[in-house]
Amino acid sequence: MRRKTRAGLLGAVALWLMPIAVAAQDQAAESQTFVLGTIVIKAEDDQKQGGTSTTVSAEDTLRQNRIMLDDALRSVPGVIASNTGGTRNERVINVRGFDRYQVPLSIDGIRVYLPADNRLDFGRFMTPDLAEIQVQKGYVSVLNGPGGMGGAINLVTRQPSQPFEGEARLGVEAGNRGDITARTGFLSMGTRQQDFWLQGSYLRRDSDGFYLSRDFVPTERQDAGLRENAETEDSRLNLKAGWTPNATDEYVLSYTRQDGEKGAPLNVYRTQRDWTWPDWDLDSLAFYSHTELGNGYLKTRAYYNHFENLLSSWDDPTHTTQVERRAFNSLYKDRAWGVSLEAGTELGADNTLRGALHYRHDRHDSFQYNQPGLVPPPAPEEERSEEETWSVALENTWQARPDLSIVAGLSYDKATVLMADRTADSDGLPIGSSDAVNWQLAAIWQPDTGGEYHASLSSRTRFPTLSNRYSTRFGWAVPNPDLGPERATNFELGYDGEIGPATIKTALFYSKVEDMMQSVPVDVDPEGNTISQSQNVGDGTYKGFEIGANWQLSDRIGLAASYTYLHLSIADPVRADLRATDTPRHNAFLRLDWQALDNLTVSPSVEATSSRLVESADQTGDYTNIAYTRMSGFGLVNLDFDWQATERASVVFGVRNIFDRNYQVAEGYPEPGRSFFLTTRMTF
């Protein structure tokens, strides 16, 4: 993996700014959340929305050193972080049983979507430059656009609140042998003036991988110590300029550049293909606006996204040659452009009507370079697919009583494949389309005695990706251009408020999933192998309970705890043994914050999860015959310290997995053992 020097430059800039920060006369205020990039309505707003949402703050991710997104979401009730294993070995999340295909990810309200297969790697998204992470579970407003079948995740960046403000961080991580394994640098600066503001940040993390537990027994494919092929390099640049001509209107231009490079640790027990990702890059240029119009408003988001992904397959684990038949370079160049409009107005004293229109155009270009190490290399195989998606939605909030709000919404979504070309030697595939009607209903009761009770019922869909429609799965499947959407009907009862000395957020949820996309046998090839096709045949039931609580035990001691119970069942007319995977039935988190000194907080925490079922690493390739393995549950103990050295300088340091637990969430892919971290932070 190539090495770069920008992290060192960033560190030098941060160190140069430190005396400036210390010499400043006024304590810098925290940057605010970029309001136009949010999707979760704040509790203090007049607008009401049903369902349960959780916000992870920038302070939470800093103090626990949860730099990558999947790690930052591990403590959120209802959310499970895991690893796909296999040759892709991607970090993924699961929200109340719904996976990354059914829970859209957005940055500042604009969806990150890969039209080919939408296999997002949550380990490529970093947190230090975020103001907060918004997680919606189950109920998602139809105003947010297509998707949202089982929830939504939104990464919200910052905007300044002071005439001049900034932050600089330097961090290091070390393994259980004491060696430095990762380096992180972050610099943010912003200014807010009378009628405009500017915000810029740059973040970089360079990791050599991680050290395995000392209890890990070396195998033929993995030595003790540093995990092989686990190196990563990630960076993100975010620039925003905002114009505020008056007290209510705002217009913002934003640019984000994200670069990634990663290896793929191999299965420690079994032979697998040798893959790396030399490029995992994302560019986004976006325009946001909010304009007050009489007793209404108009919000817009217009954007252009570019995603470039290079997957390289090598001859062997040395990653030096690509001449064997299994070697290739697969380059994806995806582009998307679109616009979202939202408008709202008051209909009398008790009704607020809102409407939204979304349009998105995706273009996927694929370049397959087989055996690129040959001289001369073969000509690439090129493919292009294009798809457009529309959504129109209405939502009305009726204030039935001063303490009771009723929210009702309806939307119509449609996705159409415009082009599905294949190689020059084959014809294009038939185009297809699918549409869906979504609806929602919620009641929110806020009694005078305090707290908020809600009940919601919603029906949402997710459209198939190009891969769902057209993938041949290396010859094991036939395309289905007219594959329809899958649908989830979500029901929830919840409470958010105080019970005695504790603040509680809890929910009882039930989801009925229909028309699940499953592989169905449709033919047998001349060699006797089963040929399958993706069809809408499966049904599922997802049900459970979650609770999160915060309790201030004394002036210096606070307690935070969460627990999730989740039970999933799937019925498939073809495969009676089809099982839900990557979803432990019990998951819990407990954290104690003890202010030992006026400037020192000590925080031990425990995260525990029960066993989970995963797809076995030893698969035949037949997608209608999947084997399973049960991975043991585990508990991890962590400890972190937050030392506020001065008003503007702090040091966060700690230990993750104190007892060096050897555990796995995917068969053959051990997780990190004990690790240490230290982060210095300056605000100015």
VMD Tcl script that draws the C-alpha trace (Angstrom):
set ca {
  {0.00 0.00 0.00}
  {1.43 3.36 -0.97}
  {2.43 5.83 1.75}
  {1.52 9.51 1.74}
  {2.86 12.44 3.78}
  {-0.19 14.67 4.17}
  {-0.79 13.43 7.73}
  {2.63 14.75 8.74}
  {1.89 18.10 7.11}
  {-1.45 18.28 8.90}
  {0.27 17.54 12.19}
  {2.80 20.29 11.63}
  {0.04 22.80 10.92}
  {-1.82 21.73 14.05}
  {1.29 22.09 16.22}
  {1.98 25.51 14.71}
  {-1.55 26.60 15.69}
  {-1.25 25.42 19.30}
  {0.45 28.54 20.72}
  {-2.11 30.69 18.90}
  {-4.90 28.75 20.57}
  {-3.34 29.01 24.03}
  {-2.79 32.75 23.61}
  {-6.41 33.40 22.66}
  {-8.33 35.50 25.17}
  {-11.82 33.99 24.86}
  {-12.80 30.36 25.01}
  {-13.90 29.14 21.59}
  {-17.47 27.92 21.28}
  {-18.27 24.58 19.74}
  {-19.18 24.53 16.07}
  {-22.87 24.12 15.41}
  {-24.60 21.39 13.49}
  {-25.07 22.18 9.79}
  {-28.83 22.65 10.05}
  {-29.63 22.39 6.33}
  {-27.93 18.98 6.31}
  {-30.12 17.39 9.00}
  {-32.93 14.89 8.49}
  {-34.01 14.38 12.11}
  {-36.30 17.08 13.47}
  {-35.12 18.44 16.80}
  {-37.31 18.06 19.88}
  {-37.50 21.82 20.36}
  {-38.89 22.38 16.86}
  {-42.61 22.81 16.33}
  {-42.57 20.12 13.65}
  {-43.36 16.66 15.02}
  {-42.35 13.29 13.67}
  {-43.02 9.78 14.90}
  {-40.62 6.94 15.46}
  {-37.41 6.69 17.44}
  {-34.16 8.45 16.61}
  {-30.76 8.55 18.30}
  {-28.07 11.19 17.90}
  {-24.39 10.40 18.46}
  {-22.52 13.58 19.32}
  {-19.02 14.59 18.30}
  {-17.97 14.50 21.97}
  {-19.08 10.88 22.30}
  {-17.02 9.73 19.33}
  {-13.97 11.73 20.50}
  {-13.91 10.49 24.09}
  {-14.33 6.84 23.12}
  {-11.99 7.09 20.11}
  {-14.67 5.80 17.75}
  {-13.14 7.21 14.58}
  {-14.84 4.99 12.02}
  {-18.61 5.06 11.51}
  {-19.38 1.41 12.20}
  {-17.52 1.65 15.52}
  {-19.31 4.89 16.46}
  {-22.71 3.20 16.07}
  {-21.94 0.17 18.26}
  {-23.39 1.81 21.38}
  {-26.66 2.94 19.72}
  {-29.71 0.92 20.84}
  {-31.07 -1.22 18.02}
  {-27.85 -1.03 15.96}
  {-25.42 -3.92 15.40}
  {-21.98 -3.50 13.82}
  {-20.47 -6.47 12.02}
  {-18.16 -7.65 9.25}
  {-19.19 -9.29 5.98}
  {-16.13 -11.53 5.93}
  {-15.31 -13.07 2.56}
  {-13.11 -11.44 -0.03}
  {-14.80 -8.05 0.37}
  {-14.42 -8.03 4.18}
  {-16.45 -4.82 4.63}
  {-17.65 -3.19 7.83}
  {-21.45 -3.01 7.90}
  {-24.27 -2.12 10.28}
  {-27.72 -3.49 10.95}
  {-30.64 -1.43 12.33}
  {-33.33 -3.51 14.02}
  {-32.59 -6.33 11.58}
  {-32.43 -4.16 8.44}
  {-29.15 -4.16 6.53}
  {-27.16 -1.57 4.56}
  {-29.39 -2.00 1.50}
  {-32.53 -1.17 3.49}
  {-31.15 1.66 5.65}
  {-29.83 4.50 3.43}
  {-26.72 6.45 4.41}
  {-26.54 10.21 3.76}
  {-23.98 12.95 4.26}
  {-25.68 16.24 5.10}
  {-28.99 14.86 3.88}
  {-27.71 13.74 0.45}
  {-27.71 9.99 -0.02}
  {-24.50 8.08 -0.65}
  {-25.62 5.46 -3.16}
  {-23.63 3.07 -5.35}
  {-25.92 2.13 -8.25}
  {-24.12 -1.08 -9.15}
  {-24.67 -2.92 -5.86}
  {-24.74 -0.29 -3.06}
  {-22.22 -2.32 -1.06}
  {-21.21 0.54 1.20}
  {-18.27 -0.09 3.51}
  {-19.09 1.74 6.76}
  {-15.42 1.44 7.71}
  {-14.58 4.08 5.09}
  {-16.54 6.89 6.75}
  {-14.84 8.82 9.56}
  {-16.33 10.82 12.44}
  {-13.91 13.54 13.75}
  {-15.18 16.20 11.33}
  {-18.86 15.51 12.08}
  {-21.09 17.54 14.39}
  {-23.35 14.54 14.95}
  {-24.61 11.24 13.55}
  {-28.38 10.93 13.21}
  {-29.93 7.46 13.30}
  {-33.62 6.92 12.53}
  {-35.02 3.49 13.32}
  {-38.13 1.97 11.77}
  {-40.28 5.00 10.95}
  {-38.70 7.41 8.43}
  {-40.61 10.39 7.02}
  {-41.71 10.00 3.39}
  {-40.36 13.54 2.88}
  {-36.83 12.11 3.06}
  {-37.23 10.39 -0.30}
  {-36.93 6.79 -1.56}
  {-35.51 4.08 0.67}
  {-35.81 4.26 4.41}
  {-37.38 0.82 4.54}
  {-35.96 0.09 7.98}
  {-34.40 3.39 9.06}
  {-31.89 6.00 7.91}
  {-28.41 7.23 8.91}
  {-27.23 10.78 8.29}
  {-23.73 12.19 8.87}
  {-24.02 15.90 9.67}
  {-20.99 18.16 9.31}
  {-20.33 21.47 11.05}
  {-21.00 25.14 10.56}
  {-19.39 27.93 12.61}
  {-21.04 29.97 15.35}
  {-18.27 32.52 16.13}
  {-16.43 35.24 14.15}
  {-13.41 32.93 14.15}
  {-13.13 29.42 15.53}
  {-11.11 26.31 14.94}
  {-10.05 22.93 16.21}
  {-6.95 20.80 15.74}
  {-6.46 17.18 16.76}
  {-3.58 14.74 16.63}
  {-4.14 11.13 17.61}
  {-2.28 7.84 17.72}
  {-3.34 4.26 18.35}
  {-1.22 1.33 19.51}
  {-1.68 -2.42 19.70}
  {-1.18 -4.81 22.59}
  {2.54 -5.11 21.73}
  {3.00 -1.36 22.16}
  {3.61 -0.60 18.47}
  {1.93 2.45 16.91}
  {-0.69 1.18 14.48}
  {-2.60 4.30 13.38}
  {-2.17 8.06 13.15}
  {-4.99 10.59 12.83}
  {-4.88 14.33 12.12}
  {-7.77 16.76 11.95}
  {-7.94 20.52 11.37}
  {-11.11 22.64 11.20}
  {-11.53 26.40 10.86}
  {-14.56 28.60 10.34}
  {-15.89 32.12 10.52}
  {-19.41 33.54 10.90}
  {-19.99 37.13 9.87}
  {-23.13 39.23 9.70}
  {-24.42 37.88 6.38}
  {-22.11 34.98 5.48}
  {-20.09 32.14 6.96}
  {-17.23 29.88 5.87}
  {-16.24 26.45 7.14}
  {-13.39 24.16 6.12}
  {-11.92 20.96 7.54}
  {-9.42 18.29 6.60}
  {-9.16 14.87 8.21}
  {-6.74 12.03 7.62}
  {-6.17 8.61 9.15}
  {-3.35 6.24 8.22}
  {-3.54 2.75 9.75}
  {-1.15 -0.20 9.50}
  {-3.95 -2.48 10.64}
  {-4.52 -3.85 14.13}
  {-3.01 -6.36 16.52}
  {-4.84 -9.56 17.31}
  {-5.43 -10.81 20.83}
  {-2.52 -12.62 22.46}
  {-4.93 -15.55 22.82}
  {-5.19 -15.89 19.05}
  {-3.61 -19.13 17.88}
  {-1.53 -18.54 14.71}
  {-2.55 -20.43 11.59}
  {-0.96 -21.19 8.27}
  {-2.48 -18.00 6.88}
  {-2.09 -15.60 9.82}
  {0.79 -15.13 12.25}
  {0.41 -13.79 15.78}
  {0.52 -10.03 16.22}
  {-0.37 -7.61 13.42}
  {-3.34 -8.58 11.24}
  {-2.11 -9.05 7.69}
  {-3.56 -7.07 4.77}
  {-5.52 -4.80 7.14}
  {-3.85 -1.50 6.15}
  {-6.10 1.47 5.39}
  {-5.68 5.11 4.43}
  {-8.62 7.51 4.53}
  {-9.00 11.27 4.22}
  {-11.82 13.77 3.83}
  {-11.89 17.42 2.83}
  {-15.04 19.44 3.48}
  {-15.54 23.06 2.39}
  {-18.72 25.10 2.84}
  {-19.71 28.70 2.17}
  {-23.02 30.08 3.42}
  {-24.90 33.29 2.70}
  {-27.49 34.50 5.24}
  {-29.14 37.63 3.78}
  {-31.62 37.85 6.67}
  {-32.60 36.14 9.90}
  {-34.55 33.29 8.23}
  {-33.00 32.53 4.83}
  {-29.79 30.66 4.10}
  {-27.95 29.51 0.94}
  {-24.96 27.15 1.13}
  {-22.48 25.71 -1.36}
  {-20.65 22.59 -0.15}
  {-17.83 20.44 -1.53}
  {-16.64 17.14 -0.06}
  {-13.73 15.02 -1.25}
  {-13.21 11.62 0.37}
  {-10.28 9.32 -0.52}
  {-9.84 5.77 0.66}
  {-7.47 2.88 0.17}
  {-7.73 -0.46 1.92}
  {-6.57 -4.01 2.06}
  {-8.80 -7.00 2.76}
  {-7.63 -9.30 5.57}
  {-7.82 -12.93 4.53}
  {-9.69 -15.72 6.26}
  {-7.29 -17.16 8.84}
  {-8.49 -20.73 8.22}
  {-9.35 -21.03 4.53}
  {-7.91 -20.06 1.17}
  {-9.62 -17.18 -0.57}
  {-9.00 -14.73 -3.38}
  {-6.46 -11.95 -2.79}
  {-8.21 -8.60 -3.20}
  {-7.33 -5.00 -2.42}
  {-9.01 -1.64 -3.00}
  {-6.37 0.86 -4.19}
  {-9.14 3.47 -4.61}
  {-12.41 4.06 -2.74}
  {-13.05 7.73 -3.53}
  {-16.09 9.97 -3.33}
  {-16.66 13.59 -4.51}
  {-19.77 15.60 -3.81}
  {-20.70 19.14 -4.86}
  {-23.99 20.35 -3.37}
  {-26.18 23.43 -3.03}
  {-28.57 23.91 -0.10}
  {-31.15 26.62 0.51}
  {-33.91 27.58 2.93}
  {-36.23 30.46 2.01}
  {-39.19 31.73 4.04}
  {-42.24 32.49 1.88}
  {-45.03 34.20 3.82}
  {-46.37 31.58 6.22}
  {-44.46 28.83 4.43}
  {-40.98 27.86 3.33}
  {-39.00 26.28 0.48}
  {-35.94 24.08 0.96}
  {-33.74 22.80 -1.87}
  {-30.83 20.41 -2.23}
  {-29.09 20.01 -5.58}
  {-26.02 17.83 -5.96}
  {-23.50 16.08 -8.18}
  {-21.72 13.00 -6.80}
  {-18.83 11.07 -8.28}
  {-17.68 7.71 -6.93}
  {-14.58 5.86 -8.15}
  {-13.79 2.38 -6.92}
  {-10.88 0.18 -8.03}
  {-10.88 -3.48 -6.97}
  {-7.70 -5.41 -7.71}
  {-7.43 -9.19 -7.66}
  {-3.88 -10.59 -7.37}
  {-2.07 -13.82 -8.12}
  {-1.05 -14.40 -4.48}
  {-0.88 -12.66 -1.07}
  {2.30 -10.75 -2.04}
  {0.14 -8.48 -4.26}
  {2.91 -8.05 -6.83}
  {1.68 -9.75 -10.03}
  {-1.58 -10.02 -11.98}
  {-1.04 -12.59 -14.74}
  {-3.09 -15.57 -13.57}
  {-6.63 -16.05 -14.90}
  {-8.10 -15.04 -11.53}
  {-6.30 -11.67 -11.61}
  {-8.09 -8.51 -12.68}
  {-8.61 -4.80 -12.08}
  {-12.28 -3.86 -11.81}
  {-12.84 -0.11 -12.05}
  {-16.19 1.50 -11.26}
  {-16.88 5.11 -12.17}
  {-20.29 6.12 -10.89}
  {-21.95 9.50 -11.24}
  {-25.16 10.84 -9.80}
  {-26.93 14.15 -10.07}
  {-30.21 15.17 -8.59}
  {-32.38 17.67 -6.80}
  {-34.72 17.61 -3.82}
  {-37.40 20.22 -3.11}
  {-39.39 20.52 0.08}
  {-42.09 23.11 0.77}
  {-44.43 23.65 3.68}
  {-47.21 25.96 4.75}
  {-49.67 26.46 7.59}
  {-53.26 25.44 6.83}
  {-55.02 27.27 9.60}
  {-53.96 27.16 13.22}
  {-53.86 23.37 13.58}
  {-52.52 21.93 10.31}
  {-49.11 22.04 8.66}
  {-48.83 20.62 5.15}
  {-45.45 19.71 3.65}
  {-44.57 18.31 0.26}
  {-41.36 17.00 -1.29}
  {-40.12 16.15 -4.77}
  {-36.94 14.13 -5.35}
  {-35.17 13.29 -8.60}
  {-31.92 11.37 -8.99}
  {-30.05 10.14 -12.07}
  {-27.37 7.45 -11.61}
  {-24.83 6.39 -14.22}
  {-22.62 3.37 -13.65}
  {-19.53 2.78 -15.84}
  {-17.59 -0.44 -15.35}
  {-14.16 -1.27 -16.81}
  {-12.94 -4.85 -16.38}
  {-9.19 -5.39 -17.02}
  {-8.57 -9.15 -16.96}
  {-4.98 -10.35 -16.39}
  {-3.61 -6.79 -16.53}
  {-0.06 -8.04 -15.89}
  {0.17 -9.68 -19.32}
  {2.22 -7.98 -22.05}
  {0.42 -6.56 -23.88}
  {-2.58 -6.46 -21.51}
  {-5.97 -7.51 -22.91}
  {-8.42 -4.77 -23.87}
  {-10.84 -3.86 -21.09}
  {-14.45 -4.94 -21.07}
  {-16.68 -1.87 -20.70}
  {-20.28 -1.66 -19.50}
  {-22.67 1.21 -18.83}
  {-25.96 1.31 -16.95}
  {-28.20 4.28 -16.21}
  {-31.13 4.62 -13.87}
  {-33.39 7.41 -12.68}
  {-35.49 7.60 -9.54}
  {-38.45 9.85 -8.77}
  {-40.35 10.45 -5.57}
  {-43.24 12.76 -4.70}
  {-44.50 12.97 -1.12}
  {-47.03 14.78 1.07}
  {-47.10 14.92 4.86}
  {-49.63 16.64 7.11}
  {-49.32 17.36 10.83}
  {-52.58 17.93 12.64}
  {-52.50 19.42 16.15}
  {-55.61 17.58 17.36}
  {-55.16 18.92 20.89}
  {-52.49 21.01 22.58}
  {-50.88 17.78 23.78}
  {-51.64 15.51 20.79}
  {-50.25 15.61 17.23}
  {-51.23 13.33 14.34}
  {-48.82 12.95 11.43}
  {-49.88 11.33 8.16}
  {-47.80 10.92 5.01}
  {-48.05 9.42 1.52}
  {-45.50 9.09 -1.28}
  {-45.14 7.57 -4.72}
  {-41.67 6.38 -5.81}
  {-40.52 5.05 -9.16}
  {-37.17 3.69 -10.38}
  {-36.51 3.12 -14.10}
  {-33.47 1.52 -15.71}
  {-32.69 3.61 -18.79}
  {-29.75 1.59 -20.09}
  {-28.21 -1.79 -19.28}
  {-25.39 -2.27 -21.77}
  {-23.00 -5.16 -21.63}
  {-19.72 -5.83 -23.44}
  {-19.20 -5.11 -27.12}
  {-19.63 -8.82 -27.84}
  {-23.10 -9.07 -26.29}
  {-26.39 -7.28 -26.55}
  {-27.73 -4.93 -23.90}
  {-30.10 -6.44 -21.38}
  {-33.80 -5.55 -21.26}
  {-34.49 -2.47 -19.16}
  {-36.93 -2.64 -16.28}
  {-38.72 -0.46 -13.80}
  {-40.51 -0.67 -10.48}
  {-42.70 1.66 -8.48}
  {-44.23 1.77 -5.02}
  {-46.70 3.66 -2.85}
  {-45.49 4.35 0.70}
  {-47.51 5.61 3.64}
  {-47.16 6.45 7.31}
  {-49.23 7.42 10.33}
  {-48.04 8.55 13.76}
  {-49.58 9.89 16.96}
  {-47.47 11.90 19.41}
  {-48.77 12.62 22.91}
  {-47.03 15.10 25.21}
  {-49.00 15.19 28.49}
  {-48.64 17.96 31.03}
  {-46.99 15.50 33.39}
  {-43.97 15.38 31.06}
  {-42.40 13.06 28.54}
  {-43.50 12.10 25.05}
  {-45.38 8.99 23.98}
  {-45.66 7.97 20.36}
  {-47.26 5.27 18.25}
  {-46.47 4.87 14.56}
  {-47.36 2.66 11.63}
  {-45.56 2.95 8.29}
  {-45.09 1.00 5.08}
  {-41.87 1.64 3.16}
  {-40.02 -0.02 0.28}
  {-36.56 -0.28 -1.20}
  {-35.84 -0.72 -4.90}
  {-33.46 -3.37 -6.27}
  {-29.96 -2.35 -7.31}
  {-28.54 -3.00 -10.77}
  {-26.75 -6.00 -9.29}
  {-30.04 -7.37 -7.93}
  {-31.57 -7.05 -11.40}
  {-28.72 -8.12 -13.66}
  {-25.93 -9.94 -11.81}
  {-25.11 -13.39 -13.18}
  {-23.12 -14.28 -10.02}
  {-20.20 -15.70 -11.99}
  {-22.53 -17.85 -14.08}
  {-24.71 -19.12 -11.23}
  {-27.71 -16.83 -11.94}
  {-29.84 -15.27 -14.67}
  {-30.99 -11.62 -14.67}
  {-34.44 -10.40 -13.67}
  {-34.87 -6.84 -15.05}
  {-38.43 -6.53 -13.66}
  {-37.49 -7.45 -10.09}
  {-39.83 -5.52 -7.79}
  {-39.22 -3.67 -4.52}
  {-39.33 -5.30 -1.12}
  {-41.60 -3.80 1.54}
  {-41.60 -3.44 5.32}
  {-44.62 -2.51 7.42}
  {-43.25 -1.08 10.67}
  {-45.19 -0.67 13.92}
  {-43.79 1.01 17.03}
  {-44.79 2.16 20.51}
  {-42.33 4.41 22.29}
  {-41.62 6.77 25.17}
  {-39.05 9.54 25.59}
  {-38.82 11.37 28.92}
  {-37.97 11.10 32.58}
  {-38.76 8.24 34.93}
  {-37.63 9.21 38.38}
  {-34.02 10.44 38.26}
  {-33.32 8.86 34.85}
  {-33.95 10.06 31.30}
  {-35.38 7.18 29.28}
  {-35.88 6.52 25.59}
  {-37.54 3.19 24.85}
  {-39.51 1.49 22.08}
  {-41.35 -1.72 21.34}
  {-41.19 -2.50 17.60}
  {-42.55 -5.01 15.10}
  {-41.87 -5.17 11.36}
  {-43.46 -7.40 8.73}
  {-41.23 -7.69 5.66}
  {-42.74 -8.88 2.38}
  {-41.49 -9.59 -1.16}
  {-37.92 -10.06 0.04}
  {-35.38 -10.47 -2.74}
  {-34.20 -14.07 -2.61}
  {-32.37 -16.47 -4.92}
  {-34.76 -18.99 -6.44}
  {-33.66 -22.05 -8.48}
  {-34.89 -21.74 -12.06}
  {-32.70 -24.11 -14.09}
  {-29.84 -26.60 -14.10}
  {-26.84 -26.23 -16.40}
  {-25.42 -29.15 -18.47}
  {-22.98 -29.95 -15.65}
  {-25.77 -30.29 -13.10}
  {-25.21 -26.97 -11.31}
  {-28.24 -25.07 -10.04}
  {-28.98 -21.78 -11.81}
  {-30.90 -19.23 -9.72}
  {-32.64 -15.90 -10.19}
  {-33.44 -13.04 -7.79}
  {-37.19 -12.97 -7.17}
  {-39.59 -11.37 -4.67}
  {-40.58 -14.44 -2.68}
  {-39.45 -14.21 0.95}
  {-41.25 -12.86 4.02}
  {-39.81 -11.92 7.39}
  {-40.82 -10.87 10.88}
  {-38.56 -8.53 12.85}
  {-39.58 -7.75 16.41}
  {-37.96 -6.53 19.57}
  {-37.51 -4.03 22.34}
  {-34.88 -1.37 23.01}
  {-34.17 1.01 25.85}
  {-31.58 3.69 26.48}
  {-31.18 5.48 29.81}
  {-29.07 8.28 31.30}
  {-28.93 8.76 35.06}
  {-27.00 11.47 36.91}
  {-26.20 9.60 40.14}
  {-24.50 12.61 41.72}
  {-22.79 15.85 40.78}
  {-19.76 13.88 39.65}
  {-21.12 10.50 38.53}
  {-23.30 9.79 35.52}
  {-24.49 6.48 34.11}
  {-25.54 5.63 30.54}
  {-26.97 2.25 29.57}
  {-28.77 0.64 26.66}
  {-30.20 -2.77 25.85}
  {-31.73 -4.28 22.71}
  {-33.68 -7.50 22.29}
  {-34.13 -8.52 18.66}
  {-35.77 -11.61 17.18}
  {-35.86 -12.23 13.43}
  {-37.52 -15.00 11.45}
  {-37.63 -15.50 7.68}
  {-40.03 -17.66 5.64}
  {-38.99 -18.64 2.14}
  {-41.08 -20.94 -0.11}
  {-37.93 -22.35 -1.72}
  {-35.55 -22.69 1.22}
  {-37.15 -23.82 4.45}
  {-33.81 -23.44 6.27}
  {-33.22 -19.78 5.29}
  {-32.05 -17.95 8.40}
  {-31.43 -14.34 9.45}
  {-27.73 -13.61 9.96}
  {-25.54 -11.06 11.78}
  {-28.26 -10.25 14.33}
  {-27.53 -11.27 17.93}
  {-30.66 -11.54 20.05}
  {-29.24 -9.54 22.97}
  {-27.02 -6.48 22.84}
  {-26.12 -4.16 25.73}
  {-23.90 -1.18 26.54}
  {-23.04 0.35 29.93}
  {-20.90 3.42 30.60}
  {-19.99 5.26 33.81}
  {-18.66 8.84 33.74}
  {-16.85 9.77 36.94}
  {-15.49 13.30 37.30}
  {-12.58 12.31 39.50}
  {-11.12 15.86 39.44}
  {-12.46 19.16 38.22}
  {-10.55 18.66 34.98}
  {-10.41 14.85 34.74}
  {-13.21 12.43 33.83}
  {-12.71 8.67 34.07}
  {-15.12 6.52 32.05}
  {-15.19 2.71 32.16}
  {-17.61 1.01 29.79}
  {-18.81 -2.46 28.86}
  {-20.30 -3.65 25.59}
  {-21.79 -7.14 25.42}
  {-23.54 -9.15 22.74}
  {-24.96 -12.65 22.54}
  {-24.14 -15.20 19.85}
  {-25.04 -14.59 16.22}
  {-25.57 -16.74 13.15}
  {-23.37 -15.96 10.12}
  {-22.96 -17.43 6.67}
  {-20.22 -20.01 6.74}
  {-16.95 -19.01 5.11}
  {-16.83 -22.39 3.36}
  {-19.48 -21.88 0.67}
  {-19.91 -23.81 -2.56}
  {-20.98 -20.83 -4.67}
  {-24.54 -22.12 -4.99}
  {-26.63 -19.20 -3.72}
  {-29.60 -21.48 -3.04}
  {-27.60 -23.66 -0.63}
  {-25.99 -21.55 2.10}
  {-24.35 -23.05 5.18}
  {-24.33 -21.28 8.55}
  {-22.01 -21.00 11.52}
  {-22.85 -19.69 15.01}
  {-20.36 -17.21 16.41}
  {-20.04 -16.99 20.18}
  {-21.16 -13.94 22.10}
  {-18.61 -11.72 23.79}
  {-18.14 -8.88 26.24}
  {-15.60 -6.06 25.94}
  {-14.41 -3.77 28.72}
  {-13.07 -0.32 27.82}
  {-11.64 2.59 29.80}
  {-11.05 6.18 28.73}
  {-9.83 9.38 30.39}
  {-10.67 12.95 29.41}
  {-8.21 15.49 30.84}
  {-9.10 19.15 30.29}
  {-5.60 20.61 30.56}
  {-6.71 24.20 29.89}
  {-9.88 25.90 28.67}
  {-8.83 25.14 25.10}
  {-6.56 22.12 25.33}
  {-7.59 18.60 26.25}
  {-6.13 15.11 26.09}
  {-8.20 11.97 25.65}
  {-6.54 8.62 26.22}
  {-7.71 5.11 26.98}
  {-7.81 1.38 26.37}
  {-10.22 -0.65 24.25}
  {-10.80 -4.34 24.95}
  {-8.85 -4.17 28.22}
  {-8.84 -7.92 28.78}
  {-7.58 -8.64 25.25}
  {-10.62 -10.74 24.34}
  {-10.16 -12.96 21.28}
  {-13.46 -12.82 19.38}
  {-14.98 -12.88 15.90}
  {-18.19 -11.57 14.33}
  {-17.53 -13.34 11.01}
  {-16.06 -16.82 10.75}
  {-12.32 -16.71 10.16}
  {-11.98 -12.95 10.69}
  {-10.74 -12.18 14.24}
  {-11.34 -8.69 15.62}
  {-8.74 -6.42 17.30}
  {-7.28 -7.36 20.67}
  {-6.34 -4.85 23.33}
  {-5.52 -1.40 21.91}
  {-4.52 1.99 23.28}
  {-5.28 5.48 22.02}
  {-4.26 9.06 22.76}
  {-5.71 12.19 21.15}
  {-4.72 15.79 21.81}
  {-7.28 18.47 21.02}
  {-6.97 22.26 20.75}
  {-9.83 24.72 20.19}
  {-9.30 28.34 19.25}
}
mol new
graphics top color blue
foreach p $ca { graphics top sphere $p radius 0.5 }
foreach p [lrange $ca 0 end-1] q [lrange $ca 1 end] { graphics top cylinder $p $q radius 0.2 }
display resetview
